Amino acid sequence: MNTVHPLRDALHHEVHARPYERLAAPLILSRVGLVEADGRQTREHLRALLRERHLPLPAEDANHLSLDLGGIKLRWEQHTEFYTCTFWQPLPSGAADFSRTALADLPPAWLAGLPGKWLIGLHVLVLPRDDADDNELPLIVRRYLAEDSRVGCAAIDDAARIYTDFRLREDGFGRFVIVADPTMSPRRLGRIVQRVVEIETYRMMALLGMPVARQVNAALAGAESNLAALAARIGSADAEEEPELLHQLTELAANVEGLYARTHARFSASGAYFELVQRRIDELREVRTANLQTLREFMDRRLLPALQTCAWAARRQQALSERISRVSNLLRTRVEIETQQSSAGLLEAMNRRQTAQFLLQSAVEGLSVAAVTYYGSGLVGYLAKGAKAAGLFAIAPDIAVAASIPLIAALVWFGVRRLHQRVQTVTAAP
């Protein structure tokens, strides 16, 4: 084992990344989450706060940090497409409301200068449970959470009760109230609070796909109308119109594929975030309390339709792309058939011309054989006359000419055939 994998240590310690915090009630916690931020700017902004308080700086590649800023604790996390800053501090004795949040002791200029676009904001008030809270809503819940949208549940075998109304207040933050069993361990309370803030965080990230889905559906409605019009024109189009129709189909396909490429990642991310929301709710093991709607019921009624809209937009894009492909293939098939028919007609005309040329060539060859035989027999006649005059043989020249005609004709015909065979051999060679 001399060669160690370069990622061995990092992979081994990955299971210990982002541990749960140790929390004790009563406390107030605030979380902000931002998107579309550059990672280096985010870390530099965090370092500015740590330098001001003379605290150690995070590593260049750090994605998680948890430390005490002096009276207030910070948990900073860098995710794939967003980052969060979570602050919490104990509540003073007798304080049990949202009048002073965990952000009050932070520099306002530093908060205002957080890089990125603010998307997630919530305050969580964690209180110890009183025996009087067992049968009715805590006073803090009735006072600070809207009755018409109040949601709540008992979680983790009634070790804690969670309440919210999923509404934004004047400061732009939502509110959660967690009433916990005072005997609960700090680590267990930290897990419950972490799951609650992650439910709200991933809920907001999942909903980022909803505006995109609406834009996609509006764009696809126009594309579907254009495709229907093009498909109707194909049936009655002339051959001259087919290139233009094919061009329009290609342009429509490019637009739909471009839209799919721009939105597919967003829809996939929304589905992944929704699964995380469902998983965090499952981990809470909800039980109905005080006749309130549970977190799962709220998500199934409000969040699930939004995610189904995103999924439908993605399926609609895929279906439209397939329909465009089928119509394009149909048009291409029609063009190919017409091309093949035109080619077949052309080949038939060429065959007819070739046959005519062959017949003409045969006639010319016959005349050529006759002409060569005529001139050849004339030469034989001259030779016979000369030989007779010289006394070389006594055969009459007319008889010599007549006897040579079949021989000359046969030799000429045989030579023409040999020439045809050689030409065919050369033309047939690859």
C-alpha atoms as one frame of an Amber mdcrd trajectory, in Angstrom:
protein
   0.000   0.000   0.000   2.720   2.430  -0.968   0.455   4.371  -3.350  -2.319
   6.272  -1.578  -5.287   7.658  -3.486  -5.074  11.472  -3.472  -8.720  11.795
  -2.345  -8.588   9.178   0.417  -8.520  11.612   3.342 -11.104  13.946   1.854
 -13.506  11.094   1.126 -13.017   9.588   4.565 -13.769  12.851   6.345 -16.759
  13.643   4.116 -19.072  11.721   6.487 -18.094  14.163   9.243 -18.722  17.290
   7.152 -21.406  19.770   8.265 -22.014  18.272  11.743 -25.090  19.205  13.753
 -24.669  22.019  16.244 -25.193  21.680  19.995 -28.108  23.915  20.912 -29.881
  24.668  24.172 -33.219  26.411  24.643 -34.074  29.218  24.917 -32.348  30.709
  21.883 -33.058  32.806  18.801 -31.670  31.720  15.431 -31.598  33.569  12.123
 -30.661  32.229   8.717 -30.056  34.031   5.442 -29.422  32.294   2.132 -28.237
  33.900  -1.105 -27.904  32.683  -4.676 -25.936  33.768  -7.762 -22.855  34.660
  -5.723 -19.218  34.124  -6.617 -17.550  31.732  -4.187 -14.405  33.821  -3.793
 -16.366  36.990  -3.099 -18.449  35.110  -0.532 -15.372  33.858   1.323 -13.695
  37.272   1.192 -16.788  38.895   2.647 -16.766  36.333   5.462 -13.066  36.945
   6.103 -13.753  40.666   6.489 -16.075  39.933   9.411 -13.582  37.516  10.971
 -10.697  39.985  10.612 -12.757  42.644  12.348 -13.224  40.305  15.293  -9.654
  38.951  15.198 -10.726  35.390  14.478  -8.926  32.742  12.385  -9.714  32.828
   8.675 -11.181  29.861   6.748  -9.182  27.936   4.172  -9.432  28.891   0.514
 -11.401  25.750  -0.327 -13.530  25.673   2.830 -17.240  25.012   2.309 -18.255
  24.960   5.953 -17.377  27.025   9.001 -18.755  27.107  12.548 -17.376  29.452
  15.209 -18.191  31.835  18.033 -18.135  35.518  17.085 -18.346  36.588  20.706
 -21.846  36.432  22.108 -23.242  35.150  18.822 -22.422  31.990  16.923 -22.073
  31.611  13.167 -22.519  28.638  10.858 -21.510  29.386   7.257 -22.113  26.834
   4.487 -21.285  26.989   0.777 -23.531  24.811  -1.385 -23.535  24.174  -5.123
 -25.714  27.132  -6.133 -26.302  29.004  -2.881 -24.739  29.699   0.483 -26.212
  30.235   3.939 -25.226  32.154   7.057 -26.897  30.999  10.246 -26.551  33.011
  13.460 -27.869  32.159  16.903 -27.508  33.300  20.496 -29.102  32.461  23.841
 -32.133  34.476  24.850 -31.872  36.649  27.936 -33.864  35.605  30.942 -37.524
  36.431  30.491 -37.207  37.155  26.747 -39.394  34.936  24.561 -40.289  36.784
  21.383 -38.960  38.007  18.026 -38.304  41.570  19.170 -34.529  41.082  19.058
 -33.137  38.634  16.498 -29.723  37.032  16.217 -28.785  39.563  13.530 -29.016
  42.566  15.850 -25.378  42.298  17.018 -23.925  42.083  13.486 -22.604  45.119
  11.586 -25.485  46.405   9.400 -23.060  47.292   6.600 -21.692  43.751   6.574
 -25.190  42.263   6.368 -26.184  44.676   3.604 -23.042  43.804   1.632 -23.542
  40.038   1.527 -22.710  38.946  -2.056 -25.454  37.485  -4.197 -29.221  37.765
  -4.297 -31.124  37.260  -1.071 -33.587  34.358  -1.319 -33.850  32.659   2.082
 -34.578  34.375   5.374 -36.087  32.997   8.576 -36.009  33.504  12.327 -36.386
  30.486  14.607 -37.380  30.906  18.226 -36.489  27.841  20.321 -38.142  27.656
  23.739 -38.344  25.038  26.465 -41.742  23.422  26.733 -43.931  24.158  29.708
 -46.435  21.666  31.048 -49.177  24.148  30.170 -48.244  23.817  26.491 -49.243
  20.172  26.286 -52.910  20.761  25.629 -53.010  24.108  23.869 -50.982  26.339
  21.608 -48.221  28.266  23.325 -48.942  31.946  23.786 -45.961  32.892  21.611
 -47.476  30.913  18.720 -50.879  32.545  19.028 -49.268  35.970  19.231 -46.748
  35.842  16.393 -48.096  33.326  13.845 -51.134  34.067  11.659 -54.086  31.906
  12.604 -55.416  31.387   9.061 -52.146  29.848   7.806 -50.750  28.339  10.979
 -48.975  24.976  10.578 -47.671  22.755  13.333 -46.749  19.257  14.420 -45.248
  17.194  17.192 -41.881  15.811  16.077 -39.454  13.073  17.092 -41.804  11.213
  19.447 -43.181  14.505  20.777 -39.727  15.623  21.876 -40.418  18.955  20.165
 -43.304  20.841  18.624 -42.800  22.930  15.535 -44.987  25.857  14.458 -44.895
  28.276  11.534 -47.212  30.136   9.170 -44.886  30.360   6.125 -45.455  34.118
   5.895 -42.919  36.896   5.442 -42.906  39.772   7.909 -41.927  43.408   7.420
 -38.228  42.567   7.677 -38.534  39.959   4.878 -38.053  36.974   7.200 -40.319
  34.043   7.969 -40.834  32.763  11.494 -40.657  29.352  13.141 -41.301  28.495
  16.764 -39.874  25.280  18.208 -41.002  24.264  21.677 -38.667  21.542  22.923
 -38.614  19.154  25.831 -36.255  20.738  28.415 -34.607  17.371  29.026 -33.590
  17.007  25.382 -29.854  16.753  24.737 -28.153  19.684  22.918 -27.118  17.451
  20.028 -30.658  16.169  19.498 -32.104  19.673  19.628 -29.469  20.765  17.124
 -30.592  18.028  14.719 -34.232  19.090  14.976 -33.447  22.771  14.394 -31.150
  21.895  11.482 -33.896  19.869   9.814 -36.400  22.675  10.252 -34.172  25.333
   8.669 -33.232  22.950   5.861 -36.913  22.341   5.091 -37.432  26.056   4.556
 -34.116  26.428   2.689 -34.755  23.594   0.249 -38.401  24.632  -0.146 -37.329
  28.030  -1.462 -34.672  26.506  -3.709 -37.198  24.026  -5.115 -39.593  26.859
  -5.958 -36.978  28.547  -8.164 -38.173  26.294 -10.955 -41.750  27.599 -10.811
 -41.227  30.937 -12.665 -39.103  29.111 -15.225 -41.892  26.571 -15.752 -44.394
  29.351 -16.408 -42.105  30.948 -18.972 -41.488  27.586 -20.612 -45.202  26.780
 -20.834 -45.884  30.158 -22.452 -43.083  29.628 -24.975 -44.144  26.049 -25.730
 -47.722  27.110 -26.438 -46.489  29.238 -29.353 -44.112  26.516 -30.541 -46.884
  23.910 -30.500 -49.136  26.190 -32.576 -46.335  26.714 -35.102 -45.717  22.971
 -35.296 -49.420  22.259 -35.883 -49.522  24.840 -38.676 -46.400  23.388 -40.315
 -47.738  19.846 -40.057 -50.976  20.944 -41.753 -49.050  22.624 -44.575 -46.937
  19.550 -45.252 -49.942  17.568 -46.491 -50.776  20.043 -49.260 -47.374  21.568
 -49.956 -45.822  21.537 -53.395 -42.322  20.303 -54.027 -41.132  23.900 -54.301
 -42.401  24.664 -50.765 -40.726  21.701 -49.091 -37.250  23.276 -48.606 -38.825
  26.281 -46.856 -40.945  24.006 -44.642 -37.880  21.981 -43.725 -36.017  25.188
 -42.875 -38.845  26.344 -40.596 -38.986  22.962 -38.870 -35.241  23.022 -38.301
 -35.451  26.511 -36.822 -38.341  25.485 -34.562 -36.400  22.417 -33.394 -33.358
  24.575 -32.605 -35.481  26.948 -30.514 -37.091  24.118 -28.538 -33.758  22.373
 -27.939 -32.217  25.658 -26.826 -35.067  26.193 -24.373 -34.636  22.655 -23.066
 -30.897  23.156 -22.579 -31.469  26.389 -20.634 -34.120  24.970 -18.292 -33.364
  21.273 -17.842 -30.819  21.849 -15.075 -33.226  24.120 -13.179 -36.060  21.582
 -13.328 -33.752  18.747 -12.281 -32.470  20.811  -9.344 -36.020  21.657  -8.255
 -36.897  17.970  -8.210 -33.786  17.176  -6.160 -34.540  19.936  -3.635 -38.124
  18.729  -3.303 -36.853  15.238  -2.481 -34.655  16.769   0.241 -37.672  18.589
   1.684 -39.625  15.324   1.785 -36.706  13.522   3.403 -36.268  16.145   6.118
 -39.991  15.993   6.903 -39.802  12.202   7.102 -36.953  12.520   9.601 -39.152
  14.641  11.875 -41.731  11.809  12.198 -44.616  14.252  12.387 -47.735  13.767
  14.518 -50.717  16.141  14.350 -51.082  18.511  17.271 -53.649  21.148  18.268
 -55.714  20.280  15.144 -53.165  22.065  12.941 -52.140  21.213   9.423 -48.828
  19.347   9.466 -45.745  20.340   7.498 -46.219  17.435   5.091 -49.851  18.331
   4.451 -48.851  21.913   3.754 -46.071  20.852   1.378 -48.296  18.350  -0.411
 -50.948  21.005  -0.941 -48.766  24.019  -1.753 -45.331  22.815  -2.861 -46.188
  19.591  -4.682 -48.369  21.314  -7.352 -45.506  23.714  -8.109 -43.107  20.806
  -8.539 -45.613  18.971 -10.707 -45.828  22.087 -12.883 -42.047  21.992 -13.322
 -42.134  18.273 -14.113 -44.960  18.799 -16.610 -43.042  21.618 -18.319 -40.006
  19.331 -18.659 -42.136  16.490 -20.072 -43.902  18.926 -22.397 -40.560  20.079
 -23.785 -39.493  16.501 -24.360 -42.786  15.597 -26.033 -42.663  18.661 -28.300
 -39.095  17.861 -29.291 -40.136  14.326 -30.228 -43.133  15.611 -32.230 -40.918
  18.027 -34.147 -38.542  15.160 -34.871 -41.395  12.999 -36.186 -42.768  15.784
 -38.408 -39.269  16.521 -39.698 -38.699  12.850 -40.456 -42.041  12.732 -42.263
 -41.109  15.718 -44.419 -37.636  14.317 -45.094 -39.171  10.968 -46.056 -41.503
  12.725 -48.474 -38.618  14.648 -50.005 -36.553  11.457 -50.273 -39.415   9.590
 -51.973 -39.856  12.404 -54.483 -36.118  12.463 -55.039 -36.061   8.716 -55.550
 -38.963   8.938 -57.992 -37.191  11.679 -59.897 -33.996   9.635 -59.884 -35.884
   6.565 -61.102 -37.335   8.571 -63.996 -33.933   9.919 -64.819 -32.414   6.436
 -64.744 -35.202   5.118 -66.968 -34.580   7.907 -69.481 -30.869   7.166 -69.341
 -31.585   3.493 -69.960 -33.711   4.371 -72.969 -30.986   6.610 -74.348 -28.409
   3.938 -73.695 -30.531   1.359 -75.554 -30.920   3.724 -78.468 -27.205   4.412
 -78.435 -26.531   0.684 -78.373 -28.794   0.076 -81.358 -27.220   2.973 -83.202
 -23.786   1.732 -82.284 -24.674  -1.763 -83.548 -25.872  -0.273 -86.816 -22.706
   1.783 -87.127 -20.596  -1.284 -86.350 -22.405  -3.245 -89.061 -21.743  -0.484
 -91.552 -18.168  -0.306 -90.346 -17.662  -4.033 -90.965 -19.198  -3.687 -94.427
 -17.057  -0.643 -95.262 -13.834  -2.227 -94.018 -14.675  -5.445 -95.886 -15.360
  -3.465 -99.055 -12.060  -1.616 -98.909 -10.183  -4.735 -97.850 -11.571  -6.757
-100.765 -10.616  -3.903-103.111  -7.043  -4.146-101.907  -7.112  -7.916-102.446
  -8.378  -7.301-106.022  -5.497  -4.961-106.729  -3.039  -7.487-105.330  -4.547
 -10.312-107.416  -4.410  -8.271-110.604  -0.799  -7.333-109.973   0.174 -10.926
-109.174  -1.553 -12.245-112.320   0.125  -9.617-114.463   3.476 -10.640-112.978
   2.686 -14.299-113.694   2.797 -15.306-109.992  -0.526 -17.204-110.070  -3.200
 -17.808-112.646  -6.347 -17.225-110.472  -8.701 -14.629-111.806  -8.766 -11.415
-109.721 -12.580 -11.533-109.435 -12.426 -14.994-107.918  -9.728 -13.876-105.409
 -11.826 -10.874-104.401 -14.962 -12.988-103.947 -13.061 -15.560-101.890 -11.531
 -12.877 -99.612 -14.777 -11.093 -98.728 -16.053 -13.648 -96.118 -12.587 -13.948
 -94.588 -12.117 -10.180 -94.305 -15.640  -9.711 -92.884 -15.036 -12.423 -90.267
 -11.689 -10.948 -89.219 -13.152  -7.407 -88.920 -16.157  -8.619 -86.916 -13.914
 -10.660 -84.605 -11.633  -7.633 -84.050 -14.591  -5.375 -83.157 -15.845  -7.919
 -80.613 -12.427  -8.162 -78.994 -12.325  -4.383 -78.755 -15.773  -4.339 -77.023
 -14.612  -6.909 -74.499 -11.501  -4.916 -73.650 -13.553  -1.713 -73.220 -16.019
  -3.468 -70.901 -13.182  -4.897 -68.855 -11.581  -1.479 -68.395 -14.853   0.287
 -67.507 -15.888  -2.429 -65.050 -12.610  -2.260 -63.119 -12.835  -0.342 -59.753
